[in-house]
């Protein structure tokens, strides 16, 4: 029988690569995206198109009200997206975001009776978010197997993080080998409604550097 998995799909560079890798590994995929109160919906439009292009079994977009609690430049209009590097954890960190996202994926996995969840977190070329580290993923996987009916009954969940130890350039090279079209993705924290990137935020900086490292043309549409 074919394996099935849920892939967290933001519409960005890392998530499309993760989806392509999951399919390469033989998984039939469900895609899960979130409208969590972020500044723009360009990434969700990209995620919807990617889900169609990759012919996922189902694509759900879950609405979350993280803007109601704020605390991040991505969800609070009173906090500016920085245009330069910041010391420590930047203000673009969204409190507990990956914990929340993975919890929804875990619930859907129980309903679908599958045990594999893919997330495109990275702990090499990233913004220093605590919920992108291997320690967090290991802890959440342990929680998943303790806190669910399926886990208690012996169906062990696995959180797959195929990009976690790769540089951005390595991610781009790997995705390119799989035929990924990165022009369809949106990574920018301040993207215009049509998906055009600002070119100066941390996400844009990492993306630009990744294409340079990979020695490939950057297909990003800039403002």
C-alpha positions as CSV (number, residue, x, y, z in Angstrom):
1,X,0.0,0.0,0.0
2,X,1.2,3.5,-0.8
3,X,2.4,5.6,2.2
4,X,0.5,8.8,3.0
5,X,1.7,12.0,4.8
6,X,0.6,15.5,5.7
7,X,2.9,18.3,4.5
8,X,2.8,21.7,6.0
9,X,2.7,24.0,3.0
10,X,3.3,27.7,3.5
11,X,3.8,28.6,-0.1
12,X,7.5,29.4,0.4
13,X,10.8,28.0,-0.9
14,X,11.3,25.4,1.9
15,X,7.8,24.0,2.0
16,X,7.6,23.4,-1.8
17,X,11.0,21.6,-1.6
18,X,9.7,19.5,1.4
19,X,6.5,18.5,-0.6
20,X,8.7,17.5,-3.6
21,X,10.9,15.4,-1.4
22,X,8.0,13.7,0.3
23,X,6.5,12.7,-3.0
24,X,10.0,11.5,-4.2
25,X,10.1,9.3,-1.1
26,X,6.8,7.7,-2.3
27,X,4.3,9.5,-0.1
28,X,0.9,10.5,-1.4
29,X,0.5,13.8,0.3
30,X,-2.1,16.0,2.0
31,X,-1.2,19.7,2.3
32,X,-2.0,21.9,5.2
33,X,-1.7,25.7,5.2
34,X,-2.7,28.4,7.7
35,X,-4.2,31.8,7.4
36,X,-3.0,32.9,10.8
37,X,-3.3,36.7,10.5
38,X,-0.1,37.3,8.6
39,X,0.5,40.6,6.8
40,X,-0.4,39.3,3.4
41,X,-2.1,36.4,1.7
42,X,0.3,36.1,-1.3
43,X,1.9,33.1,0.3
44,X,-1.5,31.4,0.7
45,X,-2.3,32.0,-3.0
46,X,1.1,30.5,-3.8
47,X,0.3,27.5,-1.6
48,X,-3.0,26.9,-3.3
49,X,-1.3,26.9,-6.7
50,X,1.5,24.6,-5.5
51,X,-1.0,22.2,-4.1
52,X,-2.8,22.0,-7.5
53,X,0.5,21.7,-9.4
54,X,1.6,18.8,-7.2
55,X,-1.9,17.1,-7.2
56,X,-2.1,16.6,-3.5
57,X,-4.9,14.5,-2.2
58,X,-6.5,17.4,-0.3
59,X,-5.4,20.9,0.6
60,X,-6.8,22.6,3.7
61,X,-6.3,26.2,4.7
62,X,-7.0,26.6,8.4
63,X,-7.9,30.1,9.7
64,X,-6.3,31.0,13.0
65,X,-6.6,34.3,14.9
66,X,-2.9,34.7,15.9
67,X,-3.3,38.4,15.0
68,X,-5.5,38.7,18.0
69,X,-2.6,38.1,20.4
70,X,0.0,39.9,18.2
71,X,3.6,39.8,19.5
72,X,5.2,39.5,16.1
73,X,6.0,41.8,13.2
74,X,4.2,39.3,10.9
75,X,0.9,39.6,12.8
76,X,0.9,43.0,14.4
77,X,0.7,46.1,12.2
78,X,2.2,48.2,15.0
79,X,5.5,46.2,14.8
80,X,7.6,47.0,11.7
81,X,9.3,44.2,9.7
82,X,13.0,45.0,10.2
83,X,15.1,45.7,7.1
84,X,18.4,44.7,8.8
85,X,19.8,41.9,10.9
86,X,18.8,41.8,14.5
87,X,20.6,40.3,17.5
88,X,18.9,37.4,19.1
89,X,15.5,36.1,18.1
90,X,14.0,38.7,15.7
91,X,10.6,40.4,16.0
92,X,9.4,38.3,13.0
93,X,9.2,35.3,15.3
94,X,5.5,34.3,15.7
95,X,4.9,33.0,19.3
96,X,4.5,29.2,19.3
97,X,3.7,29.1,15.6
98,X,5.2,25.8,14.7
99,X,3.8,24.2,17.8
100,X,0.4,25.3,16.8
101,X,0.8,24.3,13.2
102,X,2.1,20.8,14.0
103,X,-0.7,20.4,16.5
104,X,-3.3,20.9,13.8
105,X,-1.3,18.5,11.5
106,X,-1.3,15.9,14.3
107,X,-5.0,16.2,14.7
108,X,-5.6,15.8,11.0
109,X,-3.2,12.9,10.9
110,X,-5.2,11.1,13.6
111,X,-8.4,11.6,11.6
112,X,-6.8,10.3,8.4
113,X,-5.2,7.4,10.3
114,X,-1.7,8.2,9.0
115,X,1.6,8.6,11.0
116,X,3.9,10.8,8.9
117,X,4.1,14.6,9.0
118,X,6.5,16.7,7.0
119,X,7.6,20.2,7.9
120,X,10.2,22.3,6.1
121,X,12.0,23.7,9.2
122,X,15.7,24.5,8.9
123,X,18.3,25.1,11.5
124,X,21.3,26.3,9.3
125,X,20.3,29.3,7.2
126,X,17.3,30.5,9.2
127,X,16.3,33.5,11.4
128,X,17.0,31.8,14.8
129,X,13.5,30.8,15.6
130,X,13.4,28.4,18.6
131,X,10.7,26.2,17.0
132,X,12.9,25.4,14.0
133,X,15.5,23.5,16.0
134,X,16.0,19.7,16.1
135,X,15.4,19.7,19.9
136,X,11.9,21.1,19.4
137,X,11.0,18.6,16.7
138,X,12.2,15.7,18.8
139,X,10.2,17.0,21.8
140,X,7.0,17.5,19.7
141,X,7.3,14.0,18.2
142,X,7.5,12.6,21.8
143,X,4.5,14.6,22.7
144,X,2.6,13.4,19.6
145,X,3.1,9.8,20.7
146,X,2.1,10.5,24.3
147,X,-0.9,12.8,23.8
148,X,-2.9,11.0,21.1
149,X,-5.2,8.0,21.0
150,X,-3.3,6.7,18.0
151,X,0.1,7.0,19.9
152,X,-1.2,5.2,23.0
153,X,-2.6,2.4,20.8
154,X,0.8,1.9,19.2
155,X,0.6,3.9,16.0
156,X,3.9,5.9,16.2
157,X,4.0,9.3,14.6
158,X,7.1,10.6,12.8
159,X,7.8,14.3,12.2
160,X,10.0,14.4,9.1
161,X,12.4,17.4,8.7
162,X,14.3,16.7,5.5
163,X,15.8,20.2,5.3
164,X,16.8,20.8,8.9
165,X,20.5,20.4,8.4
166,X,20.9,21.9,4.9
167,X,22.0,25.3,3.9
168,X,19.6,27.4,1.8
169,X,21.8,26.8,-1.2
170,X,21.7,23.1,-0.7
171,X,17.9,23.2,-0.4
172,X,17.6,25.1,-3.6
173,X,20.0,22.7,-5.5
174,X,18.1,19.7,-4.2
175,X,14.7,21.2,-5.2
176,X,16.0,22.2,-8.6
177,X,17.1,18.5,-9.2
178,X,13.5,17.6,-8.4
179,X,12.1,20.1,-10.9
180,X,10.8,22.6,-8.4
181,X,9.8,25.9,-9.9
182,X,10.8,28.5,-7.3
183,X,9.2,31.3,-9.2
184,X,5.9,30.1,-7.9
185,X,6.9,30.5,-4.3
186,X,6.6,33.5,-1.9
187,X,9.1,33.9,1.0
188,X,9.0,37.6,1.7
189,X,7.7,38.9,5.1
190,X,6.3,42.0,3.4
191,X,5.2,40.7,0.0
192,X,2.9,42.7,-2.2
193,X,-0.5,41.3,-2.9
194,X,0.7,39.9,-6.2
195,X,3.6,38.2,-4.5
196,X,6.4,40.6,-5.3
197,X,9.1,40.5,-2.7
198,X,10.6,43.5,-0.8
199,X,14.2,42.3,-1.3
200,X,15.4,43.6,2.1
201,X,13.7,41.6,4.9
202,X,15.4,38.6,6.6
203,X,13.5,36.0,4.5
204,X,14.5,37.8,1.3
205,X,18.1,38.1,2.4
206,X,18.3,34.3,3.1
207,X,16.6,33.5,-0.2
208,X,18.9,35.7,-2.2
209,X,22.0,34.3,-0.5
210,X,20.7,30.8,-1.2
211,X,20.4,31.3,-4.9
212,X,23.9,32.8,-5.0
213,X,25.3,29.9,-3.1
214,X,23.6,27.4,-5.4
215,X,25.0,29.3,-8.4
216,X,21.5,29.6,-9.9
217,X,19.4,32.4,-11.2
218,X,17.1,33.9,-8.7
219,X,13.5,33.8,-10.2
220,X,12.0,35.9,-7.4
221,X,9.9,38.8,-8.5
222,X,11.0,41.9,-6.6
223,X,9.0,45.1,-5.9
